[in-house]
């Protein structure tokens, strides 16, 4: 394969991985430990 194709696939896989990790952290089981700063300071 050409160098540009390998680099494109690598960057694409990295972006998909980061996106998946972000969605898992935001909505999966680890989200139970996240705090909402707006709910902490209700008026």
N, C-alpha and C positions, 0 to 999 in steps of 0.2 A: 504494500500500500504506500501511497505517497505520504510524505511528512505532514502536509496540511490536513489530510484526512485523519490521521492518527491524533493530531493535536485537537481537531474539532471534536472527535469522539471523546477524548479525554476531558475536555472542557465541558461538553454536554453532560457527561456522566457525573462530573463534579457538581454541576449546577442542580441536576436532578437529585443527587444525594443530599445536598444542603437544603433543598426545598423540602424533601421528605423528612429530614431531621427536624426542620423548623415546624412543620405541620404536626409531627408527632409530639414535639415538646409543647406546642400551644394547645393541642386538643386531646392528647393522649393522657395516660396515667401521670406523667410528670407535671401536668398542668395543675394538679391539686396543690402543689407546693408554691405556686405562683401567687403573688399578692396583687390586688388591684389598688393602686394608690388613690384613686378617686373614691372608692368605697371606704377607705381608711379615714378620710377627712370629710365626712358628711356634715352639712350644716343644719 
